[in-house]
């Protein structure tokens, strides 16, 4: 049977498309039957309702495909309804594609060829986000598996090491410095909180890290450093007490107290007795003065550029926060273990405004004069939230990275919702109120994986407190500057879900979308879109809702050769200048990258400057994909603007401008 004849046998109504053209098709059937099957490629036009929906949920990471995969998966699915075309939906099927080959469409839907040869459309559940990452695919790997140079220079993880870009031009530094200008401008006059584990003081690159923090200060950032001393305290306890714990006074009602290397814990929380508090005081003092010494040297080296504009910076410590005790939980007295009570945010801000750096340790005093030992990761998160910091940075000790284990791709950015799902999937709980983390006892995690999940948990806690972005950075020389001031970065970025409220439109949104775009249609800015057209193409639209009110909408259409068109981008007048248009554009750009379409274009007659400001450049009609050129309206003469997106990190950097 010829390829076209098989299409006639589709049970879902595809053959009905040719019913009114049967005389012509008989001739076509005869001609096409004479052509070898491997060379047949054709187009049919059918409404989206002819696709059979698959009842099962397909995870987003399983349906995404890259540019290289597009070359072999020849099933191209694109929307042709736009401001210059007729009301049709088009897909192209090449019979050289294997059955059950799967590709992704936008809106998280997947089209594949089933056993009976029928295209099957699979959808996400209504509660799932299109951009969500399947937590079961996220894996923590030690940094030893990555090349040290590559981890700083960026690139795609291939399973062994990074692909390092060539450095063979005297203009590399110039290009790098120019590329950092946007980041320097965005980070200026913002508060950043660094958490430094005590182990890093023994790292050979620690003095360079102090130089890098000083350079951030020189470039206009306002650093607050929270320094831990857990490693030093544990070593002292092991040296002075050995591996045994005196828990006779702690065990009540049969409670199980854990003892490891002389440290007593209950539910993973350290129990700080009076003797342990003495050691904490001594080691916290050592950490404080060591950081003051080395960071002070760096600040004085970079300071005194202009006696009026910038003076030498100092490292300032003090009682900038108060603490309170854990108390007695489940019959166990935690003694001098505490958690933050209040941050003197105004006093900290005064120090930062005076061009100084604030340094905090694990020792917090209560109003009654008691001293308590505080978890410094919790303290860093709490302080960042109280100061409304722009960023919080957690340095790791072991060095780790997150990858997607299915495609071995490095995960350099996670939305907070995805981070929560990863923690939940791995049975990790972070208590944001008292500052401790709990792991399922059945989980046998390596120290590297355990540390990575703890840092991830405190990143999520920071964002819940109002911090805009959190970073996890491994102890690699130069990694901090790479992460903050370059597009590729070096660590893992966790950001708030700025796209919350954006979803795929449904038929119930047709009236709202029509009312939203009608004023612009009347003004001639948009081409008319009757309600029946909107209803037919509703699955290609996205809406931004607030309290169930549509405040913005946009449409996205996919084309061959990795192109995607964004159109009908409209924001309700009352909600303009609030970043909603940027959020909608960024969301659709991420969708385009996710499905392998890195060339995004728009057609406009009135709003050209808005797109130019966001990185689009004007291109001629022949820059469009062939199928889009064929339906371009030369009478309307819309201008064409295109943008090439290299990676999602590029989109992360663009968000700095509008999500401040």
PLY file of the C-alpha trace (Angstrom):
ply
format ascii 1.0
element vertex 660
property float x
property float y
property float z
element edge 659
property int vertex1
property int vertex2
end_header
0.00 0.00 0.00
1.35 3.44 -0.88
2.15 5.97 1.88
-0.70 8.26 0.91
-3.15 5.38 0.79
-2.25 4.51 4.38
-3.09 8.04 5.42
-6.58 7.54 3.96
-7.08 4.69 6.41
-6.62 6.90 9.53
-9.64 6.30 11.69
-9.63 9.75 13.24
-10.99 11.59 10.23
-7.81 12.59 8.43
-9.04 10.99 5.22
-12.10 13.24 5.29
-9.87 16.17 4.44
-9.57 14.85 0.88
-13.25 13.93 0.45
-14.17 17.00 -1.56
-11.12 16.57 -3.75
-11.51 12.89 -4.55
-11.20 13.21 -8.33
-7.86 15.00 -8.11
-6.62 12.72 -5.38
-7.22 9.60 -7.46
-4.67 10.86 -9.93
-2.32 11.81 -7.07
-2.69 8.36 -5.57
-1.66 6.67 -8.77
1.36 8.96 -9.24
2.54 8.78 -5.65
2.24 5.00 -5.59
4.98 4.87 -8.21
7.45 6.72 -5.96
9.65 4.81 -3.48
8.28 5.02 0.04
11.45 6.50 1.57
11.21 9.60 -0.60
7.56 10.54 -0.03
6.93 13.79 1.84
3.65 15.66 1.78
1.44 18.11 3.66
-2.14 17.76 4.83
-4.27 20.36 6.52
-6.47 19.17 9.37
-8.04 20.76 12.42
-6.32 19.98 15.70
-9.41 18.13 16.91
-8.63 15.25 14.55
-5.67 14.24 16.73
-6.44 11.55 19.27
-5.51 12.61 22.81
-3.50 10.17 24.85
-4.90 9.69 28.38
-1.51 9.39 30.06
0.68 12.20 31.35
3.94 12.70 29.48
6.64 14.32 31.55
8.05 17.53 30.05
11.64 16.37 30.09
10.68 13.26 28.16
9.12 15.24 25.33
11.72 17.93 24.82
14.07 17.55 21.91
17.19 19.28 20.70
18.30 20.61 17.34
20.23 17.47 16.47
17.17 15.32 17.17
15.10 17.49 14.87
17.20 16.22 11.96
16.07 12.65 12.49
12.55 13.15 13.83
11.03 14.41 10.61
7.52 14.97 11.90
7.13 18.76 11.79
4.14 20.30 13.50
3.48 24.01 13.26
0.76 26.59 13.58
0.01 28.58 10.46
-2.72 30.81 11.89
-1.19 34.23 12.28
-1.74 37.83 11.36
-0.86 37.24 7.71
-2.29 33.79 6.99
-5.56 31.99 6.58
-7.35 30.09 9.32
-5.64 26.71 8.96
-3.47 24.40 10.99
-0.70 22.59 9.12
1.51 19.64 9.81
3.98 17.83 7.60
4.54 14.10 7.86
7.53 12.39 6.29
7.14 8.64 6.06
10.85 8.06 6.62
10.16 8.65 10.33
10.00 5.54 12.46
6.82 4.68 14.26
6.65 5.75 17.92
9.22 8.50 17.26
8.26 11.32 19.56
8.75 15.03 19.29
7.58 17.87 21.47
5.26 20.64 20.54
4.90 23.80 22.54
2.45 23.87 25.45
3.89 20.57 26.67
1.96 18.50 24.16
3.56 15.62 22.30
2.75 14.24 18.88
3.93 10.75 17.97
2.95 8.09 15.48
1.20 5.18 17.17
1.17 1.50 16.28
-1.74 2.02 13.90
-0.01 4.90 12.15
-2.32 7.53 13.67
-0.77 10.74 15.05
-1.49 10.79 18.80
-1.54 14.05 20.75
-0.51 13.74 24.40
-1.13 16.46 26.96
0.07 17.46 30.37
-2.41 17.48 33.20
-3.97 20.87 33.85
-2.09 21.26 37.10
1.35 20.70 35.57
3.52 23.51 34.24
4.87 23.18 30.73
8.32 24.25 31.88
8.43 21.80 34.80
11.36 19.41 35.16
10.79 15.81 36.16
12.50 15.50 39.58
13.27 11.82 39.02
15.72 12.77 36.27
17.79 15.16 38.41
21.03 13.66 39.68
23.87 15.09 41.75
27.36 14.31 40.53
30.70 15.21 42.14
32.67 17.95 40.51
35.51 15.50 39.96
33.56 14.22 36.95
33.79 17.61 35.30
36.91 19.27 33.99
37.95 22.05 36.33
38.48 24.53 33.52
35.24 23.62 31.82
33.23 24.08 34.99
34.22 27.72 35.00
34.10 28.39 31.28
30.72 26.77 30.80
29.30 24.39 28.22
27.23 21.24 27.96
28.06 18.29 30.16
28.68 15.27 27.96
29.17 12.64 30.63
32.89 13.12 31.16
33.92 16.74 30.81
32.87 20.08 29.42
33.47 21.21 25.87
35.80 24.14 26.46
35.52 27.05 24.04
38.68 28.07 22.25
40.67 30.95 23.71
42.86 32.09 20.87
42.29 35.79 20.42
43.55 38.92 22.11
39.95 40.12 21.95
38.65 37.38 24.27
39.10 39.62 27.29
37.49 42.56 25.50
34.47 40.49 24.50
34.20 39.02 27.98
34.38 42.44 29.62
31.80 43.88 27.25
29.52 40.94 27.95
29.83 41.58 31.69
28.65 45.19 31.43
24.96 44.28 31.76
25.61 42.22 34.87
27.74 44.92 36.47
24.97 47.46 35.90
22.26 45.17 37.27
24.18 44.08 40.37
25.26 47.58 41.37
23.81 48.77 44.71
22.21 45.40 45.44
22.65 43.35 48.60
24.24 39.92 48.24
24.64 37.40 51.08
27.48 34.85 50.95
27.51 31.67 53.02
31.07 30.39 53.47
31.53 26.97 55.13
34.40 26.72 57.59
36.09 24.03 55.48
36.91 26.58 52.77
39.42 28.34 55.01
41.75 25.40 54.40
41.16 25.58 50.63
44.19 26.81 48.71
41.97 29.18 46.72
40.45 30.88 49.77
42.54 34.05 49.45
41.45 34.31 45.81
37.84 33.92 46.92
38.32 36.88 49.26
39.72 38.85 46.31
36.67 37.95 44.25
34.27 39.05 46.98
36.22 42.30 47.25
35.91 42.75 43.49
32.13 42.33 43.76
32.21 45.06 46.40
34.34 47.25 44.12
31.80 46.80 41.31
29.06 48.18 43.52
27.55 45.18 45.32
26.87 45.26 49.06
28.20 42.00 50.53
27.11 40.34 53.76
29.14 37.27 54.74
27.86 34.50 56.98
30.72 32.23 58.02
30.32 28.74 59.41
32.69 26.83 61.66
31.07 23.38 61.81
34.16 21.59 60.52
36.51 23.24 63.01
34.14 22.54 65.91
33.74 18.87 64.94
37.51 18.43 64.69
38.02 19.98 68.13
35.32 17.81 69.70
36.80 14.67 68.16
40.27 15.67 69.35
39.22 16.51 72.91
36.46 13.95 73.54
37.01 11.18 71.04
34.15 9.44 69.27
32.02 8.83 72.36
29.14 11.11 73.45
27.98 11.72 76.99
24.25 11.50 76.36
23.18 10.14 79.76
21.59 13.46 80.68
19.93 13.82 77.28
18.09 10.52 76.89
14.53 10.75 78.15
11.50 8.57 77.55
13.52 6.24 75.37
14.39 8.90 72.78
17.16 7.94 70.38
20.10 10.33 70.39
22.49 9.96 67.48
26.21 10.12 68.19
28.75 10.54 65.43
32.38 11.48 65.99
31.59 12.83 69.43
28.69 15.05 68.24
25.25 14.38 69.72
22.23 14.98 67.47
18.50 14.48 67.65
16.53 14.55 64.38
19.75 15.71 62.65
20.04 18.80 64.90
23.20 19.28 66.98
22.75 19.39 70.74
25.03 22.14 72.04
26.00 21.65 75.67
28.05 24.12 77.67
31.41 22.60 76.77
30.49 22.47 73.07
29.44 26.14 73.25
32.91 26.99 74.57
34.48 25.32 71.54
32.04 27.07 69.18
33.01 30.45 70.65
36.70 29.77 70.15
36.36 28.47 66.60
33.86 31.15 65.53
36.33 33.77 66.78
39.10 32.19 64.76
36.95 32.12 61.62
35.88 35.73 62.13
39.39 37.13 62.48
40.79 35.02 59.67
38.15 36.35 57.26
38.61 39.89 58.55
42.34 39.61 57.97
42.19 38.27 54.42
39.14 40.17 53.20
40.40 43.38 54.78
43.60 43.04 52.78
41.59 42.64 49.57
39.32 45.60 50.34
42.22 47.92 51.02
43.95 46.76 47.85
40.88 47.66 45.75
39.82 50.76 47.65
40.89 54.40 47.58
40.10 54.92 43.88
38.54 58.27 44.66
38.57 59.73 48.13
35.19 61.31 47.54
33.42 58.54 45.64
34.86 55.41 47.19
36.85 54.90 50.36
38.66 51.87 51.71
36.18 49.30 52.93
36.22 47.62 56.32
34.90 44.31 57.58
32.40 45.00 60.34
31.15 42.40 62.83
28.76 42.78 65.72
25.43 41.83 67.26
23.48 42.41 64.06
21.03 39.62 64.89
19.52 38.07 67.99
18.87 34.36 68.60
16.57 32.23 70.69
16.87 28.65 71.96
15.40 25.55 70.37
14.15 24.60 73.78
12.87 21.13 74.61
11.41 19.12 71.72
9.96 15.64 72.26
11.53 15.57 75.68
15.04 16.38 74.41
16.72 19.57 75.67
18.81 21.16 72.91
20.48 23.42 75.49
22.50 26.15 73.68
21.38 25.29 70.16
19.36 28.18 68.77
17.94 29.82 65.67
17.66 33.44 64.48
15.08 35.63 66.16
15.51 39.06 64.60
17.91 40.78 62.22
18.79 44.42 62.80
18.22 45.15 59.12
18.43 48.92 59.45
21.80 48.80 61.21
23.16 46.33 58.68
22.00 48.59 55.86
23.75 51.57 57.44
27.03 49.64 57.45
26.56 48.62 53.84
25.72 52.19 52.80
29.03 53.26 54.34
30.81 50.98 51.81
31.72 48.38 54.42
31.21 44.61 54.47
29.18 42.90 57.20
30.45 39.63 58.70
28.27 37.32 60.81
29.12 34.07 62.59
27.10 31.26 64.14
26.98 32.94 67.55
23.80 34.86 68.26
22.91 36.60 71.50
19.46 36.76 73.06
18.08 39.93 74.72
18.68 38.23 78.07
22.40 37.90 77.32
22.55 34.19 76.51
24.65 32.98 73.56
23.31 30.35 71.18
24.85 28.27 68.41
22.94 28.91 65.16
22.92 26.93 61.91
24.73 29.28 59.52
22.92 28.11 56.37
19.67 29.02 58.09
21.20 32.29 59.25
22.29 33.21 55.71
18.81 32.47 54.37
17.14 34.40 57.21
19.42 37.42 56.87
19.00 37.51 53.08
15.24 37.55 53.50
15.31 40.25 56.18
17.53 42.49 54.02
15.47 41.78 50.87
18.71 40.76 49.22
18.93 40.41 45.49
21.03 37.25 45.79
22.21 34.67 48.25
25.20 32.47 47.39
25.91 29.12 49.05
29.40 27.70 48.53
29.77 23.94 48.69
32.63 21.99 50.24
32.72 18.82 48.16
31.87 20.46 44.86
28.84 19.17 43.00
26.62 19.76 39.99
23.09 18.80 38.98
22.51 16.95 35.72
19.54 15.41 33.93
20.45 11.74 33.92
18.48 10.97 30.75
20.39 13.25 28.41
23.45 13.97 30.59
22.90 17.71 30.34
24.09 20.05 33.05
21.25 21.73 34.94
22.38 25.32 35.46
19.07 26.83 36.47
16.04 25.61 38.41
12.81 27.35 39.17
11.85 27.24 42.82
8.92 24.92 42.06
11.27 22.47 40.34
13.71 22.66 43.26
10.88 21.83 45.67
9.92 18.84 43.55
13.52 17.58 43.53
13.67 17.80 47.34
10.30 16.13 47.73
11.22 13.34 45.32
14.39 12.62 47.31
12.55 12.83 50.68
14.52 15.84 51.91
12.83 18.24 54.32
14.21 21.65 55.28
12.66 23.34 58.31
12.61 27.03 57.51
11.52 28.17 60.96
14.15 26.54 63.17
16.81 25.74 60.64
17.43 22.04 60.19
17.19 19.49 57.41
15.88 15.92 57.58
16.75 13.06 55.23
14.78 9.87 54.86
16.68 7.18 56.75
16.17 4.83 53.81
18.10 7.19 51.54
21.75 6.22 51.32
23.19 9.44 49.96
26.84 10.29 49.47
28.21 13.31 51.36
28.36 15.20 48.06
24.71 14.51 47.24
23.61 15.23 50.78
25.38 18.58 50.82
23.92 19.54 47.43
20.37 18.84 48.62
20.92 20.79 51.84
22.14 23.81 49.89
19.22 23.45 47.49
16.83 23.38 50.42
18.19 26.60 51.86
18.04 28.23 48.44
14.32 27.42 48.34
13.91 28.78 51.87
15.65 32.02 50.85
13.38 32.53 47.88
10.35 31.91 50.07
11.54 34.79 52.25
11.67 37.19 49.32
15.19 36.78 47.91
15.10 37.00 44.12
17.82 34.54 43.18
19.95 31.93 44.92
23.16 30.34 43.66
25.05 27.15 44.55
28.73 27.42 43.65
31.52 24.86 43.96
34.97 25.77 45.31
36.63 26.46 41.97
38.99 29.39 41.51
37.11 32.19 39.73
33.73 30.43 39.86
32.07 33.26 41.80
32.89 35.92 39.20
31.96 33.53 36.41
28.57 32.87 37.98
27.71 36.50 38.69
29.14 38.31 35.68
28.91 35.98 32.68
26.09 34.45 30.71
27.31 30.85 30.95
27.83 30.92 34.71
29.58 28.23 36.71
27.08 26.99 39.28
23.37 26.38 39.74
20.88 29.25 39.75
17.56 28.90 41.56
15.04 31.62 40.75
11.51 32.47 41.72
8.73 31.34 39.43
8.18 34.66 37.69
5.96 32.90 35.17
3.38 31.89 37.76
-0.06 32.65 36.39
0.81 31.84 32.76
-0.98 28.82 31.30
-2.24 27.36 28.04
-5.50 28.99 26.97
-8.71 26.99 26.65
-12.04 27.58 24.94
-13.32 29.30 28.05
-10.74 32.04 27.49
-11.88 32.95 23.97
-14.17 35.76 25.09
-11.51 37.22 27.40
-8.81 37.11 24.72
-11.19 38.69 22.19
-12.03 41.55 24.55
-8.34 42.06 25.32
-7.18 42.32 21.71
-10.21 44.10 20.21
-8.99 47.67 21.01
-5.71 46.95 19.20
-7.57 45.37 16.28
-9.73 48.49 15.99
-6.60 50.64 16.02
-5.04 48.59 13.23
-2.18 47.33 15.38
-3.37 43.71 15.13
-5.15 41.92 12.32
-8.75 40.90 13.05
-9.18 37.59 14.89
-12.85 36.57 15.02
-13.99 34.42 17.91
-14.34 31.34 15.72
-10.70 31.73 14.63
-9.58 32.13 18.25
-11.53 29.05 19.23
-10.01 26.94 16.46
-6.48 28.03 17.37
-6.93 28.32 21.13
-4.25 25.73 21.96
-1.60 27.93 20.40
-2.45 30.78 22.80
-1.20 31.44 26.31
-2.79 33.68 28.90
-1.48 35.48 31.98
-4.16 35.48 34.66
-4.62 37.30 37.92
-7.58 36.38 40.12
-9.01 34.50 37.11
-8.85 37.70 35.02
-6.89 37.57 31.76
-4.38 40.42 31.90
-2.12 39.34 29.01
-2.10 36.90 26.12
0.20 35.74 23.33
0.36 33.13 20.58
3.26 30.92 19.51
3.65 28.95 16.27
6.39 26.48 15.37
8.04 26.23 11.95
10.63 24.08 10.27
14.38 24.55 10.69
14.09 25.53 14.37
11.99 28.69 13.97
9.14 29.91 16.15
6.87 32.92 15.77
5.42 34.88 18.68
2.38 37.00 17.91
-0.70 38.64 19.41
1.31 39.68 22.49
-1.10 41.98 24.34
-1.15 43.25 27.94
-4.22 44.81 29.51
-3.77 48.58 29.77
-4.10 48.68 33.57
-1.30 46.13 33.97
1.30 47.54 31.62
4.75 48.68 32.84
4.65 45.88 35.46
6.80 43.35 33.60
3.91 41.16 32.49
4.68 41.58 28.81
8.30 40.67 29.51
7.20 37.65 31.51
4.96 36.46 28.70
7.72 36.96 26.12
10.30 35.21 28.31
7.94 32.30 28.93
7.35 31.72 25.22
11.06 32.10 24.48
11.79 29.37 27.02
9.19 27.15 25.41
10.82 27.73 22.03
14.26 26.77 23.34
12.80 23.74 25.11
11.48 22.30 21.85
14.61 23.14 19.86
13.46 26.39 18.20
16.28 28.83 18.90
15.29 31.37 16.24
12.32 33.39 17.47
10.72 36.04 15.30
7.85 38.53 15.51
5.96 40.62 12.95
4.98 44.13 13.95
3.70 47.38 12.46
3.62 49.53 15.60
5.62 48.08 18.51
9.01 47.62 16.88
11.01 49.48 19.55
9.72 47.28 22.35
11.12 44.18 20.66
14.37 45.90 19.64
14.96 46.79 23.30
14.67 43.08 24.10
17.33 41.89 21.67
15.36 41.44 18.44
16.90 42.66 15.18
15.14 43.57 11.95
15.53 41.01 9.15
14.21 40.76 5.57
11.36 38.50 4.51
13.74 35.91 3.06
15.12 35.30 6.58
11.82 33.65 7.50
11.38 29.88 7.15
9.99 28.94 3.71
6.48 28.07 4.88
6.18 31.42 6.65
7.48 33.32 3.65
4.77 31.70 1.54
1.99 33.33 3.60
3.62 36.68 4.32
1.19 39.57 3.64
3.04 42.01 1.40
0.12 44.43 1.45
0.32 44.84 5.23
4.14 45.14 5.07
4.74 44.11 8.68
8.33 44.50 9.79
10.11 41.33 10.84
12.30 41.08 13.93
14.27 38.00 14.87
16.26 36.85 17.88
18.60 33.87 18.20
18.68 32.34 21.67
21.80 30.34 22.52
20.70 28.89 25.86
18.36 29.31 28.80
21.16 31.04 30.70
20.87 33.82 28.14
17.20 34.16 29.09
18.16 34.18 32.76
20.40 37.17 32.14
17.71 39.05 30.24
15.36 38.62 33.20
17.76 40.71 35.29
16.58 43.80 33.44
12.88 43.53 34.06
12.59 41.32 37.17
14.37 43.62 39.59
0 1
1 2
2 3
3 4
4 5
5 6
6 7
7 8
8 9
9 10
10 11
11 12
12 13
13 14
14 15
15 16
16 17
17 18
18 19
19 20
20 21
21 22
22 23
23 24
24 25
25 26
26 27
27 28
28 29
29 30
30 31
31 32
32 33
33 34
34 35
35 36
36 37
37 38
38 39
39 40
40 41
41 42
42 43
43 44
44 45
45 46
46 47
47 48
48 49
49 50
50 51
51 52
52 53
53 54
54 55
55 56
56 57
57 58
58 59
59 60
60 61
61 62
62 63
63 64
64 65
65 66
66 67
67 68
68 69
69 70
70 71
71 72
72 73
73 74
74 75
75 76
76 77
77 78
78 79
79 80
80 81
81 82
82 83
83 84
84 85
85 86
86 87
87 88
88 89
89 90
90 91
91 92
92 93
93 94
94 95
95 96
96 97
97 98
98 99
99 100
100 101
101 102
102 103
103 104
104 105
105 106
106 107
107 108
108 109
109 110
110 111
111 112
112 113
113 114
114 115
115 116
116 117
117 118
118 119
119 120
120 121
121 122
122 123
123 124
124 125
125 126
126 127
127 128
128 129
129 130
130 131
131 132
132 133
133 134
134 135
135 136
136 137
137 138
138 139
139 140
140 141
141 142
142 143
143 144
144 145
145 146
146 147
147 148
148 149
149 150
150 151
151 152
152 153
153 154
154 155
155 156
156 157
157 158
158 159
159 160
160 161
161 162
162 163
163 164
164 165
165 166
166 167
167 168
168 169
169 170
170 171
171 172
172 173
173 174
174 175
175 176
176 177
177 178
178 179
179 180
180 181
181 182
182 183
183 184
184 185
185 186
186 187
187 188
188 189
189 190
190 191
191 192
192 193
193 194
194 195
195 196
196 197
197 198
198 199
199 200
200 201
201 202
202 203
203 204
204 205
205 206
206 207
207 208
208 209
209 210
210 211
211 212
212 213
213 214
214 215
215 216
216 217
217 218
218 219
219 220
220 221
221 222
222 223
223 224
224 225
225 226
226 227
227 228
228 229
229 230
230 231
231 232
232 233
233 234
234 235
235 236
236 237
237 238
238 239
239 240
240 241
241 242
242 243
243 244
244 245
245 246
246 247
247 248
248 249
249 250
250 251
251 252
252 253
253 254
254 255
255 256
256 257
257 258
258 259
259 260
260 261
261 262
262 263
263 264
264 265
265 266
266 267
267 268
268 269
269 270
270 271
271 272
272 273
273 274
274 275
275 276
276 277
277 278
278 279
279 280
280 281
281 282
282 283
283 284
284 285
285 286
286 287
287 288
288 289
289 290
290 291
291 292
292 293
293 294
294 295
295 296
296 297
297 298
298 299
299 300
300 301
301 302
302 303
303 304
304 305
305 306
306 307
307 308
308 309
309 310
310 311
311 312
312 313
313 314
314 315
315 316
316 317
317 318
318 319
319 320
320 321
321 322
322 323
323 324
324 325
325 326
326 327
327 328
328 329
329 330
330 331
331 332
332 333
333 334
334 335
335 336
336 337
337 338
338 339
339 340
340 341
341 342
342 343
343 344
344 345
345 346
346 347
347 348
348 349
349 350
350 351
351 352
352 353
353 354
354 355
355 356
356 357
357 358
358 359
359 360
360 361
361 362
362 363
363 364
364 365
365 366
366 367
367 368
368 369
369 370
370 371
371 372
372 373
373 374
374 375
375 376
376 377
377 378
378 379
379 380
380 381
381 382
382 383
383 384
384 385
385 386
386 387
387 388
388 389
389 390
390 391
391 392
392 393
393 394
394 395
395 396
396 397
397 398
398 399
399 400
400 401
401 402
402 403
403 404
404 405
405 406
406 407
407 408
408 409
409 410
410 411
411 412
412 413
413 414
414 415
415 416
416 417
417 418
418 419
419 420
420 421
421 422
422 423
423 424
424 425
425 426
426 427
427 428
428 429
429 430
430 431
431 432
432 433
433 434
434 435
435 436
436 437
437 438
438 439
439 440
440 441
441 442
442 443
443 444
444 445
445 446
446 447
447 448
448 449
449 450
450 451
451 452
452 453
453 454
454 455
455 456
456 457
457 458
458 459
459 460
460 461
461 462
462 463
463 464
464 465
465 466
466 467
467 468
468 469
469 470
470 471
471 472
472 473
473 474
474 475
475 476
476 477
477 478
478 479
479 480
480 481
481 482
482 483
483 484
484 485
485 486
486 487
487 488
488 489
489 490
490 491
491 492
492 493
493 494
494 495
495 496
496 497
497 498
498 499
499 500
500 501
501 502
502 503
503 504
504 505
505 506
506 507
507 508
508 509
509 510
510 511
511 512
512 513
513 514
514 515
515 516
516 517
517 518
518 519
519 520
520 521
521 522
522 523
523 524
524 525
525 526
526 527
527 528
528 529
529 530
530 531
531 532
532 533
533 534
534 535
535 536
536 537
537 538
538 539
539 540
540 541
541 542
542 543
543 544
544 545
545 546
546 547
547 548
548 549
549 550
550 551
551 552
552 553
553 554
554 555
555 556
556 557
557 558
558 559
559 560
560 561
561 562
562 563
563 564
564 565
565 566
566 567
567 568
568 569
569 570
570 571
571 572
572 573
573 574
574 575
575 576
576 577
577 578
578 579
579 580
580 581
581 582
582 583
583 584
584 585
585 586
586 587
587 588
588 589
589 590
590 591
591 592
592 593
593 594
594 595
595 596
596 597
597 598
598 599
599 600
600 601
601 602
602 603
603 604
604 605
605 606
606 607
607 608
608 609
609 610
610 611
611 612
612 613
613 614
614 615
615 616
616 617
617 618
618 619
619 620
620 621
621 622
622 623
623 624
624 625
625 626
626 627
627 628
628 629
629 630
630 631
631 632
632 633
633 634
634 635
635 636
636 637
637 638
638 639
639 640
640 641
641 642
642 643
643 644
644 645
645 646
646 647
647 648
648 649
649 650
650 651
651 652
652 653
653 654
654 655
655 656
656 657
657 658
658 659
